[in-house]
Amino acid sequence: METLKFELDEIETQRCQEFCKTHEECPGRSMGEKILISFLPTTMGDAVMVRCLSCGAHQDITNTDKF
């Protein structure tokens, strides 16, 4: 079975950390249980979305410079 591996680059990591900081005070569980990172493979590269499961806010953190 082939293994798929998705990674955040430096810019995407920074954007994700900034998003998480703005949602630290959202009600709910610990940060690791309320932030969802999703990847959408495309022919140009992987789109990356981050979502707060507590308040529903989401942001596209894709580094489009790598496309």
C-alpha positions in Angstrom: 0.0 0.0 0.0 1.3 3.4 -1.0 1.6 6.1 1.8 0.5 9.6 1.2 2.4 12.4 2.9 1.2 16.0 3.2 3.4 18.7 4.7 3.1 22.4 5.4 6.0 24.6 4.1 7.4 27.5 6.2 4.8 30.0 5.0 1.9 27.7 5.5 3.2 26.8 9.0 3.4 30.5 9.9 -0.1 31.2 8.6 -1.5 28.2 10.5 0.2 29.3 13.7 -1.3 32.8 13.3 -4.7 31.4 12.7 -4.4 29.2 15.8 -3.4 32.1 18.0 -6.5 34.1 17.0 -8.7 31.1 18.0 -7.0 30.2 21.3 -9.9 31.7 23.2 -12.7 29.9 21.3 -14.7 27.7 23.6 -14.1 24.0 23.4 -11.4 21.5 23.8 -7.7 21.8 23.6 -6.2 23.5 20.5 -5.2 20.1 19.1 -8.8 18.9 19.1 -10.4 22.1 17.7 -8.2 22.9 14.7 -8.6 20.9 11.5 -6.1 21.2 8.7 -7.3 19.8 5.3 -5.4 19.2 2.1 -6.9 19.2 -1.4 -4.5 17.7 -4.0 -4.7 19.5 -7.3 -2.7 19.1 -10.5 -0.8 22.3 -9.6 -0.1 21.4 -5.9 -1.9 20.9 -2.6 -4.4 23.5 -1.4 -4.4 23.8 2.4 -7.3 24.9 4.5 -7.4 25.4 8.3 -10.7 25.5 10.3 -11.6 26.2 13.9 -14.1 23.5 14.9 -15.4 25.6 17.8 -16.5 28.7 15.9 -16.5 27.5 12.3 -14.0 30.1 11.0 -11.8 28.9 8.2 -8.9 30.2 6.1 -7.0 29.2 3.0 -3.4 29.1 4.0 -2.0 27.7 0.7 1.3 29.1 -0.3 0.5 29.7 -4.0 4.0 30.9 -4.7 5.1 27.2 -4.9 2.6 26.5 -7.8 
